Structures are given as C-alpha cells and as structure tokens.
C-alpha cells in the first residue's frame, strides 16, 4: 500500500486519521494472521505518523508479563512485568495512557533515552487485555487526545482480529 500522497498532506489531522484507519482496514481484509496484521500496522503507523518507535506487546499470562511483538524502530525492551512501566500500567488498568513527558512518569521503563513521550493502548478481547499497542515520540508532548482516540479505534479494529 502506498504512503499518503501530497494531496493528503493538506488534510486536517482528523481527515488523515480517517484515511489511516481505512488503510489499516484494507490491510486486514482477508488476512487472518495476527502477526502479519500487527507487523503491517506497526509499519503503517511508523511511516505515516513519523513515530520514533511503535509496536506491540503480547500478554503472556503464564509468565505474567508482556512479550515484545512486531514493531518498527530501534531495539526495544523484550519483556515488561505486569503493572510495570507505561505498558504494564495500561495492561493492569485496562486503559489507554497518554504520557506527555516520560521523565515525569514515575515508573517509566526507558528502553531508549531518545523516547520523550508515549501513548499506550490496550487491545481487549472478552474483557481481557491480549496485547498492547505502544507508540513513542522523540518529542515531549508528541501525542494528544486526537492521537489517543484514533489509536483506541485502531485497537478496537485489532481486537476484532483476535476474536475472528
């Protein structure tokens, strides 16, 4: 799938996000493999939003930790304990977390010192978190509520892939 064209660059953020969600839905159409879909999602989000890092962590209930899944960007933390860091907190509380400045988040796990802000959204199936979408920006205040709303919509679309 091609990246956004020059005409798209003139659109508002909301309009760009509508196109982004449509692009992801098209990628998911007919593809049942969750890893392939998450890999393409990470690639689309990294490319189209110019993120520093974006990826997924799968819930491992036996080990009670998150395990690194498909991602785009520099090397990442491989395992994150339940309740620890922004991702673990999102898992524990079953809610999205927008962190404008990771240095001010008391329990932040620094996988890369260039990460300045973070947006984490859980993917919930049958009231259980199965996966986490994690995005990092190399800018303080790199995410806003529009980003959060859109990432939550993307996670809702991804959740339907787990249950199909």
C-alpha positions, 0 to 999 in steps of 0.5 A: 500500500502506498504512503499518503500522497501530497494531496493528503498532506493538506488534510486536517489531522482528523481527515488523515486519521480517517484515511489511516484507519481505512488503510489499516482496514484494507490491510486486514481484509482477508488476512487472518494472521495476527502477526502479519496484521500487527507487523503491517500496522506497526509499519503503517503507523511508523511511516505515516505518523513519523513515530520514533518507535511503535509496536506491540506487546503480547500478554503472556499470562503464564509468565505474567508479563508482556512479550515484545511483538512486531514493531518498527524502530530501534531495539526495544525492551523484550519483556515488561512485568505486569503493572510495570512501566507505561505498558504494564500500567495500561495492561493492569488498568485496562486503559489507554495512557497518554504520557506527555513527558516520560521523565515525569512518569514515575515508573517509566521503563526507558528502553531508549533515552531518545523516547520523550513521550508515549501513548499506550493502548490496550487491545481487549478481547472478552474483557481481557487485555491480549496485547498492547499497542505502544507508540513513542515520540522523540518529542515531549508532548508528541501525542494528544487526545486526537492521537489517543482516540484514533489509536483506541479505534485502531485497537478496537479494529485489532481486537476484532482480529483476535476474536475472528 
